[in-house]
Amino acid sequence: MQIFQANVLISLRPSVLDPAGEAARSAATRLGIDGIKKLRIGKSVSLEFEASTEEEAIKRVELLADRLLANPVIEDWTFELNQAP
């Protein structure tokens, strides 16, 4: 078995409104930070797990992201996978 580390990045689809992102953009303007045209907030999930091959690790992360970590109706996801040192 090998140990893998994955970082799953989850973001709202472009067509979905992001009220938290808009609130943060407005707050940034009130802080004096001008020029932010768009600010969207997402999630990052880090995990470390065992798998026998990289292909198996990829399948596990894809299953987790698609069925547990993200809502596929309104969210997109990507991930990075590395073998643990």
Secondary structure, DSSP 8 states (H G I E B T S, - for coil): -EEEEEEEEEEE-TTS--HHHHHHHHHHHHTT----------EEEEEEEEESSHHHHHHHHHHHIIIIIS-TTTEEEEEEEEE--
